[in-house]
Amino acid sequence: MPSKKINVVDRLSRYLEKGTPASAAASYLQQVKKWAPAEPVIYIDDSDVVKPDGHKFESLGIVRDGSESTSAKNVYKKGYHVTEACVLTHSNHPVSIFSRIHSSSEKDYKSVNTVTFQAMEQGAALFGKATFAMDRGYDDNKMFLKLDGLGQDYVIRLKSNRKLLYHNKWTMAAELRNRRKGKVKMKVFYKGQNHEAYLSHVKVQITASRKDIYLVLAYGITEHPMMLATNKEVKSKDDVIRVARTYFSRWKIEEYFRCKKQMFQFENFRVRKLKAVNALNFYITLCMAFLGLVSMKPETNALKVSIIKTADPIKQKVFFCYYRLAKGISGILSYAKEGVRLWFRTKRPKYHQLCLKLAV
């Protein structure tokens, strides 16, 4: 007789409420460390999981729904914040090193920045030295000071109202942007499209620490030229291009979030305790990491060839292959009608013959 859905949910919830085993999380991070290059790039970004009809979820807060919000209008719904830090592997695909679902409604909750700092600390502890690439939402003096304190490099896109110290005078970053023109030409693949960008750079100081940094300007990609702040040394044309490419590859963490929601139904969880939700998130992270592992295998690898063939993709080559790998694995597993039980020999108790003893 099939189990009722509510009983299945209750049974799974009991196990997930135990949380993520510390040994499993540590083992996972050490494995991911082997997949990253010597000078890793770490992307930190925030997303959301929306539960508009939820009533029983623990510490359910109010979040901005990224899928429905636009530049002109923000839409807020019940849900949770998600802070993610991903490192690029040797195959230039993102794998998570930090993922936390949190809410401002939690007891003893401090701030979103506190969670972001934990992600930075974990990246620094794991790799020693890395380059953190982040979007405009992280243009905050606290972020610059934290990364300086950890001794990390960064490439952070600036907001238009950011002030910088240039020739001992506080100047709007947008004003410096408008004064200059891009001299270094480069081709870049950004958000699924090829672009022709023109780059320029200028040495400035940031408000937070008064340390020398570089303002790298990228023209020709967006309506307003991008302004990137970096503490990496910029001495040549190649250095400017390297900084720009570091930021442009940040779109992969956005694809990571999208793939996580579409292929693994990230928002469609039923467990109600926040500890259980984070444990479930960890197991999804392991699945995403497996896709990263397969992506690093050569194109002639039999397993990878079989997975992609089953996915039956339209395009032969893409820059982000997680979708087709997930679809291919799902297609292969769909043939396993009996699950995994037939893979293991059933252990049966030894046969005991019935013996009758007659009393004399």
JOFENRA-V258681 format. One record per backbone hydrogen bond with DSSP energy under -1.0 kcal/mol. CO is the residue of the C=O (numbers start at 1). NH is the residue of the N-H. E is the energy in kcal/mol with one decimal. If there is no record, write none. Layout:
BEGIN
CO;NH;E
CO;NH;E
END
This chain:
BEGIN
4;8;-1.9
5;9;-2.5
6;10;-2.0
7;11;-2.2
8;12;-2.6
9;13;-2.4
10;14;-1.8
11;15;-1.2
12;16;-2.4
13;17;-2.1
15;18;-1.2
16;19;-2.1
21;25;-2.1
22;26;-2.3
23;27;-2.3
24;28;-2.2
25;29;-2.0
26;30;-1.9
27;31;-1.6
28;32;-2.4
29;33;-2.1
32;35;-1.2
35;90;-1.5
40;131;-2.1
41;88;-1.7
42;133;-2.7
43;86;-2.7
45;84;-2.6
47;82;-2.0
49;80;-2.5
51;54;-1.6
57;60;-1.1
61;79;-2.4
63;77;-2.6
65;69;-2.0
73;70;-3.4
75;65;-3.3
77;63;-3.1
78;51;-2.6
79;61;-1.8
80;49;-2.1
81;102;-2.4
82;47;-2.6
83;100;-2.3
84;45;-2.2
85;97;-3.2
85;98;-1.4
86;43;-3.2
87;95;-2.1
89;92;-1.9
93;89;-2.3
95;87;-2.8
98;85;-2.7
100;83;-2.4
102;81;-2.7
103;106;-1.6
106;109;-1.4
111;115;-1.2
112;116;-2.3
113;117;-2.8
114;118;-1.7
115;119;-1.8
116;120;-2.1
117;121;-2.7
118;122;-2.2
119;123;-2.1
120;124;-2.5
121;125;-2.5
122;126;-2.0
123;127;-2.2
124;128;-2.1
127;129;-2.1
130;153;-2.0
131;42;-2.9
132;155;-2.7
133;44;-1.3
134;157;-1.9
135;138;-1.9
136;139;-2.1
138;140;-2.0
140;144;-1.7
141;145;-2.4
142;146;-2.2
143;147;-2.4
144;148;-2.3
145;149;-2.4
146;150;-1.7
147;152;-2.6
153;132;-2.5
155;134;-2.0
156;229;-3.2
159;162;-1.3
162;173;-3.1
164;171;-3.2
165;205;-1.3
169;166;-2.8
171;164;-3.0
172;176;-1.8
173;177;-2.1
174;178;-1.9
175;179;-1.3
184;199;-3.2
186;197;-2.8
188;195;-3.2
190;193;-1.1
193;190;-2.9
195;188;-2.5
197;186;-2.5
198;219;-3.1
199;183;-2.4
199;184;-2.5
200;217;-3.1
202;215;-3.1
204;213;-2.8
205;165;-2.5
206;210;-1.7
211;206;-1.2
213;204;-2.3
214;230;-2.1
215;202;-1.6
216;228;-3.0
217;200;-1.8
218;226;-2.2
219;198;-2.0
226;218;-2.1
227;158;-3.5
228;216;-3.1
229;156;-2.6
230;214;-2.8
236;240;-1.6
237;241;-2.1
238;242;-2.3
239;243;-2.0
240;244;-2.1
241;245;-2.7
242;246;-1.8
243;247;-1.6
244;248;-2.7
245;249;-1.8
247;250;-2.3
248;251;-1.1
249;252;-1.6
250;253;-1.6
251;255;-1.8
252;256;-1.9
253;257;-2.0
254;258;-2.2
255;259;-2.9
256;260;-2.3
257;261;-1.9
258;262;-2.5
259;263;-2.6
265;268;-1.5
272;58;-3.2
273;277;-2.2
274;278;-2.2
275;279;-1.7
276;280;-2.4
277;281;-2.1
278;282;-1.7
279;283;-1.5
280;284;-1.7
281;285;-2.2
282;286;-1.9
283;287;-1.6
284;288;-2.4
285;289;-2.3
286;290;-1.8
287;291;-1.6
288;292;-1.7
289;293;-2.2
290;294;-2.4
291;295;-2.2
294;297;-1.3
298;301;-1.8
301;305;-2.7
302;306;-2.3
303;307;-2.3
304;308;-2.5
305;309;-2.2
306;310;-2.0
307;311;-1.8
308;312;-1.2
321;325;-1.9
322;326;-2.7
323;327;-2.5
324;328;-2.4
325;329;-2.5
326;330;-2.2
327;331;-2.1
328;332;-2.1
329;333;-2.6
330;334;-1.2
332;335;-1.3
333;336;-1.5
335;337;-1.8
336;339;-1.1
340;343;-1.6
END
